[in-house]
Structures are given as C-alpha cells and as structure tokens.
Amino acid sequence: MRNLTAPVMRRFAAASLAFAIAGALALPASAAASGEDAADYALFLQAKHDIAFDGATTKGEFLAALADTLSLTAPEEAVAFADVAANNPAYAAAAALYDAGVITSTTVQPDAALTASMAVFLAVKAAGLKELAYTYPAAKVEASLAKASLKASAYTPQAAKEIAAAIDTGLLPESYYAELKEDKPASEALVAVLLGKVLSFNDTYKHYLGRASDADIFVKLQDAYRTSDIIQAPGLQHIVDTALKQGLVTGYNLKDSRYDPNFVDSLALTYGHDNLKHALQLVGLLRGEGIDALVQFEPKTSAFLYLKEWGEPSQSDSFRVVQIENGNYIAYAKEYDISFEFETAADKARFQDIVLAYAKKNSDDATGLIANSWWQPLYYSNTELAGYDLISNNKIRGDGPFYAQSFSLNDQSAAISEGFQSLDSKLEVETYTFWVDPPFYRYLNGESL
C-alpha cells in the first residue's frame, strides 16, 4: 500500500488472501456466480495496491485503503480534526478524503470498528454516487431499501438515500444485504467488494469485454475489431519512425493505454495477432478446452520496414505505407492484442500447450490449426512461466494515451534505449523484462521457426 498509514495495514500472500475470502468466509454462491466476487477484488487489491485485511477492520484502515485506491494525498492546508492530530498515522488519509468530500465530519474515530453501514456510507461518496443518492425522494428510498428488508426510519434521511443508491447501483451486492441489516462489523468480504466497486466506479479496476464463456463474447470481439483503426500519433511516430530508418529497431507497436486491461499479472497473458477470425477461433479453442478467462481487446498498430524489392505495396484500411528517402517504405498494419486473465495459474500455464498444438504453424501444408495461424505466434506474460524466455520491452510515451514499444533481446535493450534518447533528450524510456513464447524468442534470434 502507498505510504498513507501503511503500518496499520496487514498483508499476506495473494493466494492465501483469495482462499480466505472465498473459502474461510464462505462466500455466498450467488456472489461467486455473478462476475467479479470478493476473492477477485481481494486479489486485485493485494496485487495492485498491496492492500489486505486480516481479521476485524477499523475505520482508519478502511479510510487508508480508500485514499490509496483513489490516489488521494493530504491537502496543503491542514484539516482541524477533533480527534486526529497531524502527527497521527490516520491523518493523511483522513485529510485527503475530507478534502475530496468522502469524509464530511471533523470527527474521524479511526480506531472504531468499521461497521457495514459505515463502510457503505463512505463507499457511496468514494464511488462518486452522492449526487445520485441525494436525488432520491422518500418514496424511492423506501422502495429501494425494501429490496434489502431495510426501513428508512432506521437511518437519517441522508444515510437512507446513500444506502438506497448503493443498492440500486450494485455498489452493495445482494449477497451482503444481511450484513447491512444486522450492521455488525464489516466482514473482510464486504470490505473487499466495496473497495473493488469503488475502483470500478472510478475507472481504475480491470477493463475487459467479458468472459470467454459469455454467450455474446464473439459479437463483442467483432465489434471491437471493426471499430478499431490504424493508430495515428504523429509526434510519437516521428521518433520511432526515425529509429526505424536509422536501424535502431526493426519494428515497433503503437498502442492506446485507455485499453490496458489492468489485469492481475500472475493470472494474465497477452496474445498478439492481426486477423479477426483467428481471435474468434482462439476464444472458441479455450472454451473447448474448458478454460474460462476475462477477455480484453487492445487495438494495436505494428510498424516495420517494407523493402522496395518486395514490389509495389497494396494499401487498405488495415495496411498503409509511407515511402521514405531510400525508396523503402514504413508499413503500418492494423493488429490487436487480446489479453486474458485466467481463473487459475494452472489454466494460464496450459495456454502454451494449446497454442503450440492448434495455433502454431510448422509447415506450409499444416492442418488441424485454427485459421490464419502464424509461424511465430506472439504471447507473453509479465510474470515468470516455465517454458518461456525472457526478453525486453523498450517503451516510450507520447502526449495523450498513446505509447510505442519495441521488443528486443535483453542484450540489445540498452542500445535501443540510448538510441531513443539520442533522438529526443527529454524522452523517458521505460525498459523492463517479461516472458515470451519460445517461437517468438527464436524469431528475435533470427530463426525461421
């Protein structure tokens, strides 16, 4: 967790966390069956924010977690709390949330046990739903609270409106209505769900089209592909195109960070291709193998040198070229990445065997493969996987959401980074290693298969 009140947060391994939420807390079946559940949110919070709860949660711990997930910091102007001094570990988070309107009282009570209702009141404001809540007339509040067998008379008018909005928007899932009715200390599962929902409402949780098992996933993939175009980022492209001309790189990708999946790395893989039919059949292949996963479509443009001796290039909406000074061309091809977040690490590990058996071309007359299979398929992981090879990504960002990246062997990375910076001294190059499939690794080494 970021250093707000880090000492009060209790941490443990992601696997143990997921087990505790899904198993020891006896997560209701209806919650587990309706998409992301408490275990999913808990794993995300631990993996992305280093936030975990072990046992009873205090209000101060919940406030620290909210401030972290919202990326809030304390304002320069001091907040005069009645019970929290500026040197109190809870101050920074409380002041940040007060400044953001999530806390509305100058009495914080950070050591108090976090009750279910208290957690909901805070989550409604942190999720940006308070304006919606305060539009509720009395009759609508009564009708909404009745879904959870609650009475408006048990709360102040403002509190009743906040609970009604939490129920109607799904911020408070049905599986946790009973906790609110009893208003006991909030369970770990409820805390994880509310924090996860706050992330979702603030567009900082995962991004995906759906699950491989969804009936409409193929329609969504087709829509995503059809509405994607060759990415245009002139300022950024000038730098990487110059790098291509000078031979610093042999190719690069342009991507849009607004489509980043933000998946949990330990369960995620990214697969690159250019053909829509291949994407549809790949998802069908996973379904046939009994594998489910979250699916995100990421538009991508691949750029490379097209040599003049290859002949006059034909152009289309998905393939364009620009001739350069020596008579060669820079080609821009519409491609995509599909990112998957698997349900288990074992399913992620199985992916390679499936691709090598059904989506890897080994001869011109190969049969038994899904459509448009490549000689060197490309898929990779940000965490180590047995049977994969370590390579480098050399990444630069332009104005706005676009970035360019060029994959390389590790011993070439420093030269590429220095080459980028020689083209623009203000440029920041992000270089990191990741794990790629063996056929693509052999391709980087100049091998044909």
Secondary structure, DSSP 8 states (H G I E B T S, - for coil): --SSSGGG-----HHHHHHIIIIITT--HHHHTSSS-HHHHHHHHHHHH-----SS-BHHHHHHHHHHHTT----SS----SS--TTSTTHHHHHHHHHTTS---S---TTSB-BHHHHHHHHHHHTT-HHHHTT--HHHHHHHHHTTT--GGGS-HHHHHHHHHHHHHTSS-GGGHHHHHHT-B--HHHHHHHHHHHHHHTT-S---SEETT-TTHHHHHHHHHHT------HHHHHHHHHHHHTTS-SEEEEEEGGG-----GGGEEEEEES-HHHHHHHHHHHHHTT--EEEEEEEEEEEEEE-GGG-----BTTEEEEE-TTS-EEEEEEEEEEEEEESSHHHHHHHHHHHHHHSB--STT--S--TT-BSS-EEEESS--TT-EEEEEEEEE-STTEEEEEEE-GGGHHHHHHHHHHH-TT--EEEEEEEE-HHHHHHHTT---
